[in-house]
Amino acid sequence: MSRKMRIGKKTTNGKIGHWSMAYLLEGQFDRPSLKKLRTIVEEIRLPYTGWALFYLPAGTSSLKVRPRGDTIECFLDDGWDFWRVSTMGRAFLIRPYQEDFLDANAVQGEEFDVTLPIWRVGEGLLHSQRLAFAFNAENATVAFKVIWDDLHGRKLIARGTPELMLSFTGSTFVATENRVASFLTVSAQNISATLPELVQRLTEPLYNNFDFFSPPATLYINELGKMRQSNVGALG
């Protein structure tokens, strides 16, 4: 599949937002070689979306996974998308907001979709669990952090879930702070079974930044259920 993104219309300042996530495995495990690590990252890729976290380009792609110290890393989409994973069980990823790119009518810096963080944080947590299991570190603890930048002034939307009716009260939900960071630690073994609760804990500070918006608990259950039934990324 093509990794190119279609850029939406720019605001006067051309603001493009980014979010990032990082996690580390805390526990005892044998460190793989860089070559083995590359194989592991390819094998544990989740198939839920076409823009999968820690996406590995095909061998014929001009975008390459490269070794750097004890890590492998990759720049995607001309540098807008970057990830790194280390043999020590550390992972980092930074990406632009899809709202600023994937819709031809989008205005950069103005919107923030309510469901995308649920999918992305859920995917990131499951990725950390898969890496732990691939490292034979099932008893490891995962320290997980996610940061959303360039939020100020963005309006919360529900383009993918219009039934949510964000404006049913006649109000809009607009971000007041420019950056929100959230952190938790969890046993790798418990991630899959408690995924909705974990995603809710991590995203609650983010949604509070939008005029105290509080998604219903069913949104996490329903969206993560749809995510785990999706297989679109397996075709990429």
Secondary structure, DSSP 8 states (H G I E B T S, - for coil): --------B--TT----EEEEEEEEES------HHHHHHHHHHT---S-TT-TT----TTSSS-EEEETTEEEEEEGGGTEEEEEETTSEEEEEEE-GGGTSSTT-BTTSEEESSHHHHHHHHHHHHHHHHHHHTT-TT-EEEEEEEE-S-TT-EEE-SS-GGG-TTTTS---BB-SS-EEEEEEEEGGGTTTTHHHHHHHHHHHHHHTBTT----HHHHHHHHHHHHH--GGGG-
